[in-house]
Amino acid sequence: MKLGWAIVAGIVLGAGLAWWTARDTPAEAARAQAAHAQAGADARAEAAEPPLYRWRDAAGRLQITERPPKGRPYERLQRQPRDGIEVHGDRD
């Protein structure tokens, strides 16, 4: 009977040790939560400012639309330029 308790105690201690080594530390949990929050903020920002699409039509004219063209290559653009980029509307 003593051997049975030793086996049960070993299993319980092993399970506790496995849980302890596999758990997230507070710093890892905070990093994961911050990454999740940033991903949510990025998704909300993209939904608030949908992208534009730049592509060329059959005649070769440059088109910029809010929906991507079907069956044509296109480039996805952000509505707001990155910091440090100058935007001039008089250039092609």
C-alpha positions in Angstrom: 0.0 0.0 0.0 2.9 2.4 0.7 4.1 1.9 -2.8 0.7 3.1 -4.2 0.9 6.4 -2.3 4.4 6.9 -3.5 3.3 6.5 -7.1 0.3 8.9 -6.6 2.6 11.4 -4.9 5.1 11.2 -7.8 2.4 11.7 -10.4 1.0 14.7 -8.5 4.5 16.2 -8.0 5.3 15.6 -11.7 2.1 17.3 -12.8 2.7 20.2 -10.5 6.3 20.6 -11.9 5.1 20.4 -15.5 2.5 23.1 -14.8 5.0 25.3 -13.1 7.5 25.2 -15.9 4.9 25.6 -18.7 3.1 28.6 -17.2 3.6 32.1 -18.5 5.6 34.5 -16.3 4.0 37.9 -15.6 6.3 39.6 -18.1 5.5 37.1 -20.9 1.8 37.5 -20.1 2.1 41.3 -20.2 3.9 41.1 -23.6 1.3 38.8 -25.1 -1.5 41.1 -23.8 0.2 44.2 -25.3 0.7 42.4 -28.7 -2.9 41.4 -28.7 -4.0 45.0 -27.9 -1.8 46.4 -30.6 -3.2 44.0 -33.2 -6.8 45.0 -32.2 -5.8 48.7 -32.5 -4.3 48.1 -35.9 -7.4 46.4 -37.1 -9.6 49.2 -35.8 -7.4 51.8 -37.5 -7.5 50.0 -40.8 -11.3 49.7 -40.6 -11.5 53.5 -39.9 -9.3 54.3 -42.8 -9.8 51.7 -45.6 -6.9 51.5 -48.1 -6.9 52.8 -51.6 -5.9 50.7 -54.6 -3.6 51.9 -57.4 -3.8 50.1 -60.8 -3.7 50.6 -64.5 -6.8 50.1 -66.8 -6.8 48.5 -70.2 -5.8 51.8 -71.8 -2.8 52.1 -69.4 -4.3 55.0 -67.4 -3.5 55.1 -63.7 -6.6 54.5 -61.6 -6.9 54.9 -57.8 -10.0 53.4 -56.3 -11.5 52.3 -53.0 -12.0 48.7 -54.3 -9.4 46.5 -55.8 -9.8 45.7 -59.5 -10.7 42.1 -60.5 -8.2 40.3 -62.7 -5.6 43.1 -62.7 -2.5 43.6 -60.6 -2.8 46.4 -58.1 -0.9 48.1 -55.3 -2.5 48.7 -51.9 -2.0 52.3 -50.6 -2.6 53.9 -47.2 -4.7 57.0 -47.1 -2.3 58.8 -44.8 1.3 58.8 -45.8 4.0 57.7 -43.3 5.7 60.4 -41.2 8.5 62.2 -43.1 6.9 61.7 -46.6 5.9 64.7 -48.6 2.8 64.5 -50.7 2.5 66.7 -53.8 -0.7 66.6 -55.8 0.8 68.2 -58.9 3.0 65.2 -59.8 2.1 62.0 -61.7 
